[in-house]
Amino acid sequence: MRKPYILQCAFLIVLLCRQAPAQVGGPQRESFLLTDKEAIGVLPPEVAAAGGVEWAKWSSDGRFVLMRRTAIRFTPDVLKGLLTYTLKTPPGEVAITVWDNVAHKAQDVWKRPMGKGNVERLEWLPGSSVALAIVDTTEPAKTPNDPPETRRGILRINAETGITRVVLDQPQTYFWQLDSSPSKPFAILRHDDPEYSTETQADGKVVQRIKAWNHMLAVIQESGVICQPMRVPDGLVLAEIAWSQQGDSILHCMDWPRQPKQKPVPRYLSLDVRTGSMKPYANTPDFYKRPPDGLPIRLKSSSTIAKEGDISRTLPTLWLESVTTSSQPRAFVAADAQEAELSPSGESVLYRSNGAAWVAQLIRMSKEDYAKIVEQALRTVALSKGKQLGLAAMMYAQDYDEVLPGASADINGKLEPYLQTNALFDGFVYTFAGGALKDIGEPSTTELGYVMGPGGRAVIFADGHVTWRSDK
């Protein structure tokens, strides 16, 4: 057996025993589930990022998590300033953070003070460790008479190296949108620019109305190179950018009527990102459908009510469950969890709770190995109970002239004052005939009793030590 596997099993035994409150007399297995082929456990979570995590998503290979954070440092003085309007912007920061699920560390790859920047959109490029972001920044005024300048830019983020680079920087424009392909490493940047017409109403008031939309599209490659912008044909209003089953872009447009009372007609155009050509579809295209992940597990959200006195709160709870029927179909992940997501390979769980992003690693083993680990954990619990019961017997003897009770006595009633919980009596059998401690010739071989366990018992001796005795 390999050393890492031995350490892994030892850790799980400790984990199961830590989850074994004496009230139930054995390990609780809510952190493990069984599928039709294996056992899967949820390990204690790690904090991927603390403070104002608003959005988080796995990369396509499951190594990185991309996060948007808005962390505000609230203090009594800050709250007072906001309420009295003497403080316009609270202290804090806006940041893009990357969590490395292999190195188990987080890094801020872009950060600005509160009020000096904003993250409009984040997109992973599939099949890569590259992400794109639309960010707004506010630059100081160049002269006292000028207003601050707001700029909008595109960032290329390399999660593997932690390097962020600006690939586009312009004064803030009317509308930008970024859409990445569901299966190929590129994205389309959409810029919508309205064209206005001026009309004079009957009362002489001059108003501006949107006459048409100019839709410009540009492909952003994984390298960060932005291709030559392409324009949607005149007369078409771009409703959305959709995707084909192959991961290529489909432009869903509306042919706006030229005459009153006519209805808009939907049009679909295929966009060749290499040449920039747009061709109409003869029929409704085959839109992208995400394939099944093929994982034997899935996440499930439910809710529970926490109540104290006349105050109650509904808490969302997160579970991991088997997609097939089993004797132990689900494992507990977290309470008060939102927006959870399994990593693409099903090795980790990402969720948000109390403003932080958390990652819980999953561990897999055969059901046979898991059964052995549970059995060992139950034995460990039995040994621990035996140790506590033996100590209680010695404490009783000290209070009653160094005399131990006999097997016919109400042993539970006599030892109860020396124990934290009556659940320790579950599986306990007291066998000692009774008598003074000084009359016990060999305390290390004299049995006081035992605690039943799987495949054997934890035997308690008069000198206080406990050993496991197998039934075989």
C-alpha positions in Angstrom: 0.0 0.0 0.0 1.4 3.4 -0.9 2.3 5.8 1.9 0.0 8.7 0.6 -3.0 6.2 0.6 -2.2 5.2 4.2 -2.0 8.8 5.3 -5.3 9.4 3.4 -7.0 6.6 5.3 -5.6 7.7 8.6 -6.9 11.2 8.0 -10.4 9.9 7.1 -10.5 7.9 10.3 -9.7 11.0 12.3 -12.3 13.0 10.3 -15.0 10.4 11.0 -14.2 10.2 14.7 -14.2 14.0 15.0 -17.7 13.9 13.6 -18.7 11.4 16.2 -20.3 13.2 19.1 -20.9 11.0 22.1 -24.6 11.7 21.9 -24.9 9.2 19.0 -22.3 6.8 20.1 -20.6 6.4 16.7 -19.2 8.3 13.7 -21.7 10.3 11.6 -21.1 9.6 7.9 -22.8 12.7 6.6 -19.6 13.8 4.8 -19.6 10.7 2.6 -22.0 9.3 0.0 -22.0 6.0 -1.9 -22.6 5.7 -5.7 -23.1 2.4 -7.5 -19.3 2.1 -7.8 -17.5 4.1 -5.2 -17.5 6.2 -2.0 -17.0 10.0 -2.2 -16.2 12.2 0.7 -16.4 16.0 1.2 -13.3 17.3 2.9 -13.2 20.4 5.1 -13.4 23.5 2.8 -10.7 26.1 2.1 -11.3 29.8 1.8 -10.6 30.7 -1.9 -11.3 34.4 -1.3 -12.7 36.3 1.6 -14.5 39.6 1.5 -17.3 40.5 -0.9 -17.1 37.7 -3.5 -20.0 38.4 -5.9 -19.3 35.9 -8.7 -17.1 32.8 -9.0 -16.6 30.3 -11.8 -14.4 27.3 -12.6 -12.1 27.3 -15.6 -12.8 24.5 -18.1 -10.0 22.3 -16.8 -11.1 22.8 -13.1 -7.7 24.1 -12.0 -8.6 27.7 -11.5 -11.5 29.7 -10.1 -12.1 33.3 -11.4 -13.8 35.6 -8.9 -15.2 39.2 -8.8 -14.9 40.8 -5.4 -16.3 44.1 -4.0 -15.0 44.3 -0.5 -16.3 47.2 1.6 -14.7 47.9 5.0 -17.6 48.8 7.2 -17.0 50.5 10.6 -19.4 52.5 12.8 -17.8 55.7 11.5 -18.3 54.6 7.9 -21.9 53.7 8.4 -22.5 57.1 10.1 -20.8 58.9 7.2 -23.0 57.1 4.7 -26.2 57.7 6.6 -25.4 61.4 7.0 -24.2 61.8 3.4 -20.8 63.1 4.7 -19.1 60.1 3.1 -19.7 59.5 -0.6 -17.6 56.4 -1.2 -16.9 53.8 1.6 -13.4 52.5 1.9 -12.8 49.2 0.2 -11.7 47.7 -3.1 -12.9 46.1 -6.3 -10.8 43.2 -7.4 -10.5 40.2 -9.8 -9.1 37.2 -7.9 -7.9 33.9 -9.2 -7.8 30.7 -7.0 -5.3 28.0 -8.0 -6.8 24.7 -7.0 -3.5 22.9 -7.3 -1.3 25.3 -5.4 -4.2 26.1 -3.0 -3.6 29.8 -3.1 -5.4 33.0 -4.3 -4.0 36.0 -6.1 -5.5 39.4 -7.0 -4.8 39.9 -10.7 -6.5 43.3 -10.9 -7.6 45.7 -8.1 -8.8 49.2 -7.7 -10.0 51.4 -4.7 -13.8 51.6 -4.3 -15.2 54.2 -6.6 -12.2 54.1 -8.9 -13.0 51.0 -10.8 -15.7 48.4 -11.6 -15.8 44.9 -13.2 -18.6 44.8 -15.8 -18.1 41.2 -17.0 -15.8 38.2 -16.7 -15.5 35.3 -19.2 -13.3 32.2 -19.3 -12.1 31.1 -22.7 -12.9 27.3 -22.9 -9.9 25.0 -23.2 -7.5 27.5 -21.8 -6.3 29.2 -18.6 -7.1 32.6 -20.1 -10.0 34.8 -19.1 -11.3 38.2 -20.4 -12.8 41.0 -18.4 -14.5 44.3 -19.2 -13.5 46.9 -16.6 -14.3 50.5 -16.0 -11.7 52.8 -14.4 -12.0 56.4 -13.2 -8.9 58.5 -13.8 -8.3 61.8 -12.0 -9.1 65.0 -13.8 -6.3 66.5 -15.8 -7.1 70.0 -14.7 -9.2 71.4 -11.8 -11.9 72.4 -14.2 -12.2 69.0 -15.9 -14.3 66.2 -14.7 -12.7 62.8 -13.9 -12.3 60.6 -17.0 -14.0 57.2 -17.1 -12.5 54.7 -19.3 -13.5 51.2 -20.4 -11.1 48.4 -21.2 -10.6 44.8 -22.0 -8.2 42.8 -19.8 -6.6 39.5 -20.7 -5.9 37.4 -17.6 -3.5 34.5 -17.7 -4.5 32.5 -14.6 -1.5 30.2 -14.8 1.0 33.1 -14.6 -1.1 35.6 -12.8 -0.2 38.2 -15.5 -3.0 40.7 -16.5 -2.7 42.8 -19.6 -4.8 45.5 -21.2 -5.8 44.6 -24.7 -8.2 47.5 -25.3 -8.6 50.9 -23.7 -11.1 53.5 -24.7 -13.2 56.3 -23.2 -16.4 54.7 -21.8 -18.8 54.1 -24.6 -22.5 53.4 -24.7 -22.7 49.6 -24.5 -20.2 46.8 -24.5 -20.9 43.1 -24.2 -18.6 40.1 -24.1 -19.6 36.6 -25.0 -17.3 33.6 -25.1 -17.7 30.5 -27.2 -19.0 27.5 -25.2 -16.3 25.2 -26.6 -13.6 27.2 -28.4 -11.0 29.6 -26.9 -12.3 32.9 -28.3 -14.9 35.6 -27.5 -16.9 38.2 -29.4 -16.9 41.8 -28.2 -20.1 43.6 -29.1 -20.4 47.3 -29.3 -23.8 48.9 -29.8 -24.0 52.5 -31.0 -27.3 54.2 -31.4 -28.1 56.5 -34.3 -30.4 59.3 -33.4 -32.9 61.4 -35.3 -34.2 64.8 -34.2 -37.9 65.5 -34.3 -39.9 68.6 -33.5 -43.2 68.0 -31.7 -46.4 69.9 -32.1 -45.7 72.0 -29.1 -42.3 73.0 -30.6 -40.3 70.8 -28.3 -37.3 69.2 -30.0 -36.7 65.5 -29.0 -34.2 62.9 -30.0 -35.2 59.4 -30.9 -33.2 56.3 -31.7 -33.4 55.9 -35.4 -31.2 52.8 -35.8 -28.5 50.8 -34.1 -25.0 50.2 -35.4 -23.7 46.9 -34.2 -20.0 46.3 -34.3 -18.4 42.9 -33.5 -14.8 42.0 -32.9 -13.3 38.6 -32.2 -10.8 38.4 -29.3 -8.5 35.5 -29.6 -6.9 33.5 -26.8 -3.7 35.5 -27.3 -5.5 38.8 -26.7 -5.3 39.8 -30.3 -8.5 41.7 -31.4 -9.4 41.0 -35.0 -10.8 43.6 -37.4 -14.2 44.8 -36.3 -17.2 43.6 -38.3 -20.5 45.4 -38.8 -23.9 43.8 -38.7 -25.8 44.6 -42.0 -27.9 47.7 -41.9 -31.5 47.2 -41.2 -30.9 44.4 -38.7 -31.1 44.8 -35.0 -28.9 42.3 -33.1 -30.9 40.6 -30.4 -28.3 38.3 -29.1 -25.2 36.3 -29.9 -25.9 32.6 -29.8 -23.7 29.5 -30.6 -23.9 26.5 -32.8 -23.4 22.9 -31.6 -19.8 23.2 -32.9 -19.1 26.4 -30.8 -19.3 28.8 -33.7 -21.2 32.1 -33.4 -24.8 32.6 -34.5 -26.1 36.2 -34.8 -29.8 36.3 -33.8 -31.1 39.4 -35.5 -34.5 41.1 -36.0 -35.4 42.5 -39.4 -37.2 45.6 -38.3 -40.3 46.5 -40.3 -40.2 49.6 -42.6 -44.0 50.0 -42.6 -46.4 50.5 -39.7 -48.1 47.5 -38.1 -45.6 45.1 -39.6 -44.0 42.6 -37.2 -40.3 42.2 -36.9 -38.9 39.1 -38.6 -36.2 37.0 -37.0 -33.0 36.4 -39.0 -30.1 34.2 -38.2 -26.6 34.8 -39.6 -23.5 32.6 -39.3 -20.4 34.5 -38.5 -17.0 33.2 -39.8 -14.6 34.5 -37.2 -11.6 33.9 -39.5 -12.9 35.9 -42.5 -15.5 38.1 -40.8 -18.2 37.1 -43.4 -21.8 36.8 -42.3 -24.2 34.5 -44.2 -27.9 34.0 -43.5 -29.2 30.6 -42.5 -31.9 29.1 -44.7 -33.5 27.4 -41.7 -33.4 27.8 -37.9 -29.9 26.8 -36.9 -28.9 24.0 -34.6 -28.2 25.8 -31.3 -25.6 24.7 -28.8 -26.7 22.3 -26.2 -24.4 21.6 -23.3 -23.5 17.9 -23.2 -24.2 15.9 -20.0 -21.2 16.0 -17.7 -21.3 12.3 -17.1 -20.5 12.7 -13.4 -21.9 10.2 -10.9 -22.7 13.0 -8.5 -24.5 16.3 -8.5 -25.2 19.2 -6.2 -28.5 19.8 -4.5 -29.7 22.8 -2.6 -32.4 22.8 0.1 -33.2 25.0 3.1 -33.7 24.7 6.8 -35.0 27.1 9.4 -32.8 28.3 12.3 -34.9 29.5 15.2 -34.1 31.1 18.5 -36.9 32.5 20.6 -39.2 34.5 18.3 -36.4 35.0 15.7 -36.1 32.7 12.8 -34.0 32.6 9.6 -34.1 30.4 6.6 -30.7 29.0 5.7 -29.8 27.5 2.3 -28.1 24.1 2.7 -25.9 22.4 0.1 -25.6 18.7 -0.4 -23.7 16.4 -2.7 -25.7 13.5 -3.9 -25.4 10.4 -6.1 -27.2 10.4 -9.4 -28.0 6.7 -8.8 -29.9 5.1 -6.0 -27.7 3.9 -3.1 -27.9 3.1 0.6 -26.1 6.4 1.5 -27.1 8.7 -1.4 -25.9 12.2 -0.2 -23.2 14.0 1.8 -23.5 17.4 3.5 -21.4 20.2 2.1 -22.2 23.4 3.8 -24.9 25.6 5.4 -25.8 29.1 4.2 -24.3 28.4 0.8 -25.2 30.0 -2.5 -24.3 29.6 -6.2 -22.5 26.3 -5.9 -20.7 24.6 -8.8 -18.9 21.3 -9.2 -15.5 21.4 -10.9 -15.7 20.0 -14.5 -14.0 16.8 -13.4 -16.1 16.5 -10.3 -13.0 16.7 -8.0 -14.1 19.8 -6.0 -17.1 21.9 -5.0 -17.1 25.7 -5.2 -19.7 27.7 -3.4 -20.2 31.2 -1.8 -21.1 31.7 1.8 -21.1 34.9 4.0 -19.3 36.9 1.3 -16.5 34.4 0.8 -15.8 31.8 -1.8 -15.1 28.3 -0.5 -13.6 25.2 -2.2 -14.2 21.8 -0.7 -12.1 19.0 -2.2 -13.7 15.6 -2.8 -12.0 12.3 -2.1 -12.8 9.0 -3.8 -12.2 5.4 -2.9 -13.7 2.0 -3.4 -16.8 1.1 -1.3 -14.8 -1.8 0.2 -12.0 0.5 1.4 -14.6 2.9 2.7 -16.3 0.1 4.7 -12.9 -0.8 6.2 -12.3 2.9 7.2 -15.8 3.2 8.8 -15.2 0.0 10.7 -11.8 1.3 12.0 -13.5 4.6 12.9 -16.2 2.7 14.9 -13.4 0.7 16.7 -11.6 4.0 17.5 -14.9 5.4 18.9 -15.4 2.2 21.0 -11.9 2.4 22.4 -12.4 6.1 23.3 -15.7 5.3 25.1 -14.0 2.5 26.9 -11.3 4.8 28.1 -13.8 7.3 29.4 -15.9 4.6 31.2 -12.8 3.1 32.8 -11.8 6.5 34.1 -15.3 7.0 35.4 -15.1 3.7 37.3 -11.8 4.8 38.9 -13.2 8.1 39.9 -16.2 6.3 41.5 -13.8 4.1 43.5 -11.9 7.1 44.8 -15.1 8.5 46.1 -16.3 5.2 47.7 -13.3 4.0 49.8 -11.4 2.6 46.8 -14.1 0.0 46.1 -15.6 -0.8 42.7 -19.2 -1.9 42.3 -20.2 -5.3 41.3 -21.8 -6.5 38.0 -25.2 -6.8 39.6 -25.2 -3.1 40.7 -26.9 -0.3 38.8 -23.6 0.5 37.0 -25.1 3.1 34.8 -26.6 5.0 37.7 -23.3 4.8 39.7 -21.0 6.0 36.8 -23.4 8.6 35.4 -22.2 11.5 37.6 -18.7 11.0 36.2 -19.6 11.1 32.5 -20.5 14.0 30.2 -23.3 12.0 28.5 -25.3 8.8 29.0 -24.7 7.9 25.4 -21.4 6.4 26.5 -23.3 3.5 28.0 -24.4 2.4 24.5 -22.8 -1.0 23.9 -21.2 -1.1 27.4 -21.2 -4.3 29.4 -19.8 -4.3 33.0 -18.4 -7.6 34.1 -16.3 -7.0 37.2 -17.6 -8.9 40.3 -16.8 -5.9 42.5 -14.4 -5.3 45.4 -11.6 -3.2 46.7 -8.9 -1.9 44.4 -6.2 -3.2 46.7 -7.5 -6.7 46.4 -6.9 -6.7 42.6 -3.7 -8.7 42.2 -3.0 -7.9 38.5 -4.9 -4.7 37.4 -3.4 -4.8 33.9 -5.0 -8.2 33.2 -8.2 -7.8 35.3 -11.2 -6.9 33.1 -13.8 -4.4 34.3 -16.0 -4.7 31.2 -16.1 -3.9 27.5 -17.8 -1.8 24.8 -19.1 -3.6 21.8 -17.8 -2.6 18.3 -17.8 -4.0 14.8 -16.2 -7.4 14.8 -15.1 -7.2 18.4 -15.0 -5.3 21.6 -13.0 -2.6 23.4 -11.9 -4.3 26.7 -11.5 -2.1 29.8 -8.9 -3.2 32.4 -8.6 -2.3 36.1 -5.4 -0.3 35.5 -7.3 2.0 33.1 -5.9 0.8 29.7 -8.2 -0.3 26.9 -7.4 -2.8 24.2 -9.3 -4.1 21.1 -10.2 -7.8 21.1 -11.4 -9.3 17.9 -14.3 -11.8 17.8 -12.3 -13.9 15.3 
